[in-house]
Amino acid sequence: MNYLVTGSSSGIGESVARKLVENGHSVVLFARRADLLDTLTESLNATYDTVRAVAVAGDVGQWADCVRAVDAGFEIFGRLDGLVNAAGDWVDDPLAEAAVADIQRFIQTDVVGATLITRAILPVLKAHKAGRIVHINGLQAFIRQRPPVLYAAVESAVRGLCESLRWEAAEYGVHVGCITLGSVANTEADHPEPSILMTDGRRKCLSRSEVARAVLFMLSQPDGVNVDEIILTPLGQKF
Ligand SMILES: NC(=O)c1ccc[n+]([C@@H]2O[C@H](COP(=O)([O-])OP(=O)(O)OC[C@H]3O[C@@H](n4cnc5c(N)ncnc54)[C@H](OP(=O)(O)O)[C@@H]3O)[C@@H](O)[C@H]2O)c1
């Protein structure tokens, strides 16, 4: 299968792209930092005879860039089978103090971007009457009683997108799921040092590879089986 993975220059998106290629899939890597995408593309393609990864530098909040990324999938692989949207930004500041430019960038990336990249790939999947869309999201979509306020606003919107799109896309055979995450450690290692994942002897962070495994599970279901949502949390995280 061929997947478009946004936010794949680093973080969760990069781990997802690696996991997909390891498992025999091909990927379009989409994020803004072209240098990181090129390095990852080279490393993913190095061990295979055929092209397994292609890089498209662009901004998920810009329609023309989203269309370019989808078109690249077609040109290089002849077909796209799905989207994993892991592009994301964040603003931790209280709403009363957050800079307007930061608020706009956060919403532009996480809400407008999630919507535009989905809009760009949907007609392609609809034409095949098949495919999967997975959005990576966070727990503030549910837990709205605590700050940061902007996380709750953005993650609730992404959850709403997934929940409602599932009904629309089911009409033409496209599967839609959401992976809602607790804290994820800032490390690439498949088996990170316990000190990175644990606090006071309890698991407080997920590793990126654990998240990537959940994505692979969601994408690997038989046609007609939809995993609506996976809520993945480290056992000892306090909310
Ligand atoms: N880490 C956690 O603990 C956690 C927990 C819950 C949910 N999440 C969610 O998981 C997603 C990924 O988080 P992460 O931890 O992997 O973050 P990260 O390490 O900061 O990676 C974010 C990725 O998104 C890309 N990106 C940012 N803005 C973009 C834009 N406008 N257009 C295209 N790509 C863009 C970045 O690449 P460029 O800068 O190259 O564009 C980067 O590849 C986010 O939506 C986040 O909310 C994370």
The ligand as a Tripos MOL2 file, in Angstrom:
@<TRIPOS>MOLECULE
LIG
   48    52     1     0     0
SMALL
NO_CHARGES

@<TRIPOS>ATOM
      1 N1          4.1360   14.2800   21.5090 N.am      1 LIG1
      2 C1          3.0950   14.1060   22.3000 C.2       1 LIG1
      3 O1          3.2110   13.9170   23.5250 O.2       1 LIG1
      4 C2          1.7000   14.1300   21.7200 C.ar      1 LIG1
      5 C3          0.6230   13.7900   22.5380 C.ar      1 LIG1
      6 C4         -0.6480   13.8410   22.0080 C.ar      1 LIG1
      7 C5         -0.8410   14.1960   20.6850 C.ar      1 LIG1
      8 N2          0.2250   14.5220   19.9050 N.ar      1 LIG1
      9 C6         -0.0270   14.9510   18.5200 C.3       1 LIG1
     10 O2          0.7730   14.2130   17.6160 O.3       1 LIG1
     11 C7          1.0910   15.0280   16.4790 C.3       1 LIG1
     12 C8          2.5890   14.9460   16.2120 C.3       1 LIG1
     13 O3          3.2830   15.3670   17.3770 O.3       1 LIG1
     14 P1          4.8540   15.1440   17.5420 P.3       1 LIG1
     15 O4          5.1230   14.9170   18.9810 O.co2     1 LIG1
     16 O5          5.3490   14.1680   16.5400 O.co2     1 LIG1
     17 O6          5.3700   16.6170   17.1660 O.3       1 LIG1
     18 P2          6.7700   17.0630   16.5060 P.3       1 LIG1
     19 O7          7.8610   16.1390   16.9300 O.co2     1 LIG1
     20 O8          6.8970   18.5150   16.7790 O.co2     1 LIG1
     21 O9          6.5210   16.8580   14.9510 O.3       1 LIG1
     22 C9          5.5740   17.6370   14.2880 C.3       1 LIG1
     23 C10         5.6900   17.3610   12.8120 C.3       1 LIG1
     24 O10         4.6950   18.1440   12.1520 O.3       1 LIG1
     25 C11         5.3260   18.8650   11.1140 C.3       1 LIG1
     26 N3          4.6220   20.1170   10.9000 N.ar      1 LIG1
     27 C12         4.4050   21.1240   11.7800 C.ar      1 LIG1
     28 N4          3.7490   22.1310   11.1850 N.ar      1 LIG1
     29 C13         3.5260   21.7470    9.8940 C.ar      1 LIG1
     30 C14         2.8990   22.3570    8.7860 C.ar      1 LIG1
     31 N5          2.3600   23.5800    8.8630 N.pl3     1 LIG1
     32 N6          2.8590   21.6720    7.6080 N.ar      1 LIG1
     33 C15         3.4120   20.4410    7.5130 C.ar      1 LIG1
     34 N7          4.0120   19.8120    8.5400 N.ar      1 LIG1
     35 C16         4.0710   20.4660    9.7140 C.ar      1 LIG1
     36 C17         6.7550   19.0710   11.5620 C.3       1 LIG1
     37 O11         7.6290   19.1850   10.4610 O.3       1 LIG1
     38 P3          8.1330   20.5610    9.7920 P.3       1 LIG1
     39 O12         8.5180   21.4840   10.9070 O.co2     1 LIG1
     40 O13         9.2760   20.0920    8.9670 O.co2     1 LIG1
     41 O14         6.9990   21.0620    8.9670 O.co2     1 LIG1
     42 C18         7.0290   17.7440   12.2480 C.3       1 LIG1
     43 O15         7.4140   16.7830   11.2890 O.3       1 LIG1
     44 C19         0.6000   16.4470   16.8190 C.3       1 LIG1
     45 O16        -0.6280   16.6740   16.1870 O.3       1 LIG1
     46 C20         0.3990   16.3990   18.3180 C.3       1 LIG1
     47 O17        -0.6240   17.2540   18.7510 O.3       1 LIG1
     48 C21         1.4900   14.4890   20.3830 C.ar      1 LIG1
@<TRIPOS>BOND
     1     1     2 1
     2     2     3 2
     3     2     4 1
     4     4     5 ar
     5     4    48 ar
     6     5     6 ar
     7     6     7 ar
     8     7     8 ar
     9     8     9 1
    10     8    48 ar
    11     9    10 1
    12     9    46 1
    13    10    11 1
    14    11    12 1
    15    11    44 1
    16    12    13 1
    17    13    14 1
    18    14    15 2
    19    14    16 1
    20    14    17 1
    21    17    18 1
    22    18    19 2
    23    18    20 1
    24    18    21 1
    25    21    22 1
    26    22    23 1
    27    23    24 1
    28    23    42 1
    29    24    25 1
    30    25    26 1
    31    25    36 1
    32    26    27 ar
    33    26    35 ar
    34    27    28 ar
    35    28    29 ar
    36    29    30 ar
    37    29    35 ar
    38    30    31 1
    39    30    32 ar
    40    32    33 ar
    41    33    34 ar
    42    34    35 ar
    43    36    37 1
    44    36    42 1
    45    37    38 1
    46    38    39 2
    47    38    40 1
    48    38    41 1
    49    42    43 1
    50    44    45 1
    51    44    46 1
    52    46    47 1
@<TRIPOS>SUBSTRUCTURE
     1 LIG1         1 GROUP 0 **** ****
